[in-house]
Amino acid sequence: MKGFYSHLTVYCIVIPTLIFINLKFDPSFHWFWFSLCGWGIGLFSHWFAVFGMNLLGFGENWEEKKIKELMNNN
């Protein structure tokens, strides 16, 4: 989890810097989108690896919890 938040912090610092550099020195071609989208996909993948399965209900021991829930209903 700490690694994800470090990754997010660096992303939030570097991407605006790249946007500034791009728009300052070459405003005719917006190449910062490549970095923003590519790194954004990587950041989303990192987020999903850390939090995604838990948010979808498939965290640790989800199968055992589901079996207990089904057995308690009967």
Stockholm file with secondary structure:
# STOCKHOLM 1.0

chainA/1-74         MKGFYSHLTVYCIVIPTLIFINLKFDPSFHWFWFSLCGWGIGLFSHWFAVFGMNLLGFGENWEEKKIKELMNNN
#=GR chainA/1-74 SS CHHHHHHHHHHHHHHHHHHHHHHHHCTTSCTHHHHHHHHHHHHHHHHIIIIIHHHTTCCTTHHHHHHHHHHHHC
#=GC SS_cons        CHHHHHHHHHHHHHHHHHHHHHHHHCTTSCTHHHHHHHHHHHHHHHHIIIIIHHHTTCCTTHHHHHHHHHHHHC
//
